[in-house]
Amino acid sequence: MTKYTAVAATTNKCMENWGGTSEFTDEALSQLAETAPGKLVLLDFNPEKRVGVVLSAKNDNGKLIIEVDINAEFIVHEPYRIVPGFIAHKDDWENLDSSTVHRIIKNAESVDYGITTTPTEQGLPEIKPTK
């Protein structure tokens, strides 16, 4: 197993595949961090492709920072990012204009984490080996 550190989510607004935008509140990121340790890390959220586990997590000024233990035989390539699979327990939906819907996630719980090359949130930094 090899330890890595990644930013899994931020409070930044991001474009969703359903056509609207969404964002986590700072409180929701803290709740994701509290519920992340022990959650599985899956390749593309496929439950048959378990590649690691979350060791720890914290909300660092609007960034969900996670430390993960990845199986030694799994190669972490540069385009990979780790993102949360979660359940939103409380969210608000807003119509920004006639064609755009915005979701504000206020309360969330980590379910698992996925390694992907196509994260919804753009601009997440590269997964780095933990020093």
MITORGU-147320 format. One line per 4 residues: number of its first residue (from 1); their letters; for each residue x, y, z of C-alpha. Coordinates in Angstrom, 2 decimals. Each point is the difference from the previous one (the first is absolute). Last residue first. Layout:
BEGIN
NUM> A> X Y Z ~ ... $
This chain:
BEGIN
131> KTPK> 5.66 12.66 2.22 ~ -3.37 -1.09 -1.30 ~ 0.06 -0.85 -3.73 ~ -1.97 2.63 -1.94 $
127> IEPL> -3.37 -0.15 -1.78 ~ -0.02 2.90 -2.49 ~ -1.94 3.14 0.82 ~ -3.75 0.47 -0.51 $
123> GQET> -0.59 2.61 -2.70 ~ -3.30 -1.32 -1.32 ~ -2.68 -1.34 2.30 ~ -2.01 -2.62 -1.87 $
119> PTTT> 3.00 -2.30 -0.01 ~ 0.84 -1.78 -3.26 ~ 3.27 -1.92 0.44 ~ -1.41 -1.91 2.94 $
115> IGYD> 0.96 -1.47 3.36 ~ -3.16 -0.31 2.04 ~ -0.68 0.43 3.70 ~ -2.60 -1.75 2.14 $
111> VSEA> -3.15 0.82 1.97 ~ 0.94 3.38 1.49 ~ -2.87 1.86 1.69 ~ -1.38 3.39 -0.98 $
107> NKII> -1.76 3.04 1.47 ~ -0.22 3.40 -1.72 ~ 0.26 -0.91 -3.69 ~ -0.95 3.11 -1.99 $
103> RHVT> -1.54 -1.01 -3.33 ~ -0.27 2.53 -2.87 ~ -2.50 -0.21 -2.87 ~ 0.65 1.88 -3.23 $
99> SSDL> -2.42 0.54 -2.91 ~ -2.47 2.68 1.15 ~ 2.55 1.66 2.26 ~ 1.83 -0.87 3.19 $
95> NEWD> -2.78 -2.38 1.03 ~ 1.02 -1.17 3.46 ~ 0.06 -3.43 1.64 ~ 0.85 -0.45 3.65 $
91> DKHA> 1.61 -3.08 1.49 ~ -0.25 -2.13 3.09 ~ 0.84 -3.68 0.47 ~ 2.21 -0.20 -3.07 $
87> IFGP> 1.39 -3.53 -0.29 ~ 3.54 -0.24 -1.22 ~ 2.49 -1.43 -2.48 ~ 3.00 2.23 0.41 $
83> VIRY> 2.61 0.80 -2.64 ~ 3.54 -1.24 -0.61 ~ 1.83 1.30 -3.10 ~ 1.94 -1.92 -2.63 $
79> PEHV> 1.68 1.87 -2.89 ~ 3.51 -0.58 1.43 ~ -0.25 -3.81 0.26 ~ -0.33 -1.82 3.33 $
75> IFEA> 1.22 -3.54 -0.71 ~ -1.79 -2.73 1.94 ~ 2.32 -2.88 1.03 ~ 0.89 1.71 3.29 $
71> NIDV> -3.66 0.21 1.09 ~ -0.84 3.59 0.91 ~ -0.12 1.37 3.56 ~ -1.79 3.32 0.00 $
67> EIIL> 0.48 3.40 1.63 ~ -2.84 2.41 -0.72 ~ -0.15 3.78 -0.25 ~ -3.49 1.47 -0.44 $
63> KGND> 0.74 3.62 -0.88 ~ -2.00 2.94 1.37 ~ 2.61 1.23 2.45 ~ 1.46 -3.43 0.73 $
59> NKAS> -2.88 -2.40 0.61 ~ 1.62 -3.17 1.20 ~ 0.36 -3.65 -0.95 ~ 1.69 -3.15 1.24 $
55> LVVG> 0.86 -3.55 -1.07 ~ -2.25 -0.36 -3.04 ~ 0.26 -3.49 -1.51 ~ 1.48 -1.52 -3.12 $
51> VRKE> -0.33 -1.41 -3.51 ~ -3.37 -1.73 0.11 ~ -1.07 -0.79 -3.56 ~ -3.09 -2.21 0.47 $
47> PNFD> -1.90 2.86 1.63 ~ 0.48 2.11 -3.18 ~ 0.08 3.64 1.09 ~ 2.30 0.83 -2.95 $
43> LLVL> 2.82 -1.88 1.78 ~ -1.15 -0.38 3.59 ~ 1.37 1.47 3.24 ~ -1.79 -1.56 2.97 $
39> KGPA> -1.10 1.94 3.07 ~ 1.96 -0.58 3.22 ~ 0.37 3.69 0.79 ~ -2.47 2.12 -2.03 $
35> TEAL> -2.84 0.78 2.46 ~ 1.62 2.94 1.80 ~ 1.47 1.38 -3.24 ~ -3.36 -0.11 -1.80 $
31> QSLA> -1.54 1.81 2.98 ~ 2.69 2.68 -0.16 ~ -0.61 0.40 -3.74 ~ -3.74 0.39 0.70 $
27> EDTF> 0.73 2.73 2.56 ~ 2.13 1.93 -2.53 ~ -2.93 -0.11 -2.41 ~ 0.29 -2.32 -2.97 $
23> ESTG> -0.76 1.34 -3.47 ~ -2.22 -0.80 -2.94 ~ -0.69 1.06 -3.57 ~ -2.64 -1.02 -2.51 $
19> GWNE> -0.03 -2.07 -3.17 ~ -0.37 -3.53 1.39 ~ 3.75 -0.63 -0.49 ~ 0.74 2.61 2.65 $
15> MCKN> 1.95 3.26 -0.33 ~ 1.95 0.95 3.11 ~ -0.23 2.69 2.68 ~ 3.02 0.03 2.28 $
11> TTAA> -0.38 -1.21 3.61 ~ 2.65 -2.60 -0.68 ~ 0.19 -3.73 -0.71 ~ 2.39 -2.97 0.06 $
7> VATY> 3.28 1.83 0.56 ~ 2.48 -2.85 0.08 ~ 2.67 -1.59 2.17 ~ 1.54 -3.40 -0.74 $
3> KTM> 1.22 -2.91 2.09 ~ 1.30 -3.17 -1.64 ~ -1.16 -3.52 0.82 $
